[in-house]
Amino acid sequence: MCVLCNAGTVTTDQQVGEAVHLMQWRQGLTTTQLAEAMGLSKATMSRKLHGTVRWSVDELMTVAAVL
């Protein structure tokens, strides 16, 4: 379920970030743990989860393998 979708215009990156965050939560991983597994800083991971930084295809492939 897209929580952000009710807030008006939602970007694809926001939708992806929300989906990744949900999977992260279900796996019991912190943002720091996910960032480390992805080779990113915690700040960058947080921005990706909020949809303010774009996801690359390589990052999506990595997150799929991690989660």
C-alpha positions in Angstrom: 0.0 0.0 0.0 1.4 3.4 -1.0 1.1 5.7 2.0 2.6 8.6 0.0 0.1 8.2 -2.9 -2.6 10.0 -0.8 -0.3 13.0 -0.5 -0.7 14.1 -4.2 2.0 13.7 -6.8 4.4 10.9 -6.0 7.5 10.2 -7.9 8.7 6.7 -8.9 11.7 7.1 -6.6 9.3 7.8 -3.7 7.3 4.7 -4.5 10.5 2.6 -4.8 11.8 4.1 -1.5 8.6 3.2 0.3 8.6 -0.3 -1.1 12.3 -0.8 -0.1 11.6 0.6 3.4 8.7 -1.8 3.9 10.9 -4.8 2.9 13.7 -3.5 5.1 11.3 -3.3 8.0 10.0 -6.8 7.4 13.5 -8.1 7.4 14.3 -6.4 10.6 17.1 -4.3 9.2 18.1 -0.8 10.3 18.8 1.9 7.7 22.4 1.7 8.7 22.5 -2.1 8.1 20.9 -1.7 4.7 23.2 1.2 3.8 26.2 -0.9 4.7 25.0 -3.8 2.7 24.4 -1.5 -0.3 27.8 0.2 0.1 26.1 3.6 0.7 26.3 6.1 3.6 23.4 6.1 6.0 22.5 9.7 4.8 22.3 8.6 1.2 20.3 5.5 2.0 17.9 7.7 4.0 17.5 10.1 1.1 16.8 7.2 -1.3 14.2 5.7 1.1 12.5 9.2 1.1 12.7 9.5 -2.7 14.8 12.6 -2.8 17.8 10.7 -4.4 17.2 8.6 -7.5 17.7 4.8 -7.5 20.0 3.4 -10.2 19.3 0.0 -11.8 22.4 -1.4 -10.2 21.2 -0.2 -6.7 17.8 -1.9 -7.3 19.5 -5.1 -8.3 21.6 -4.9 -5.1 18.7 -4.1 -2.8 16.8 -7.0 -4.4 19.6 -9.4 -3.5 20.0 -8.0 0.0 16.3 -8.1 0.9 
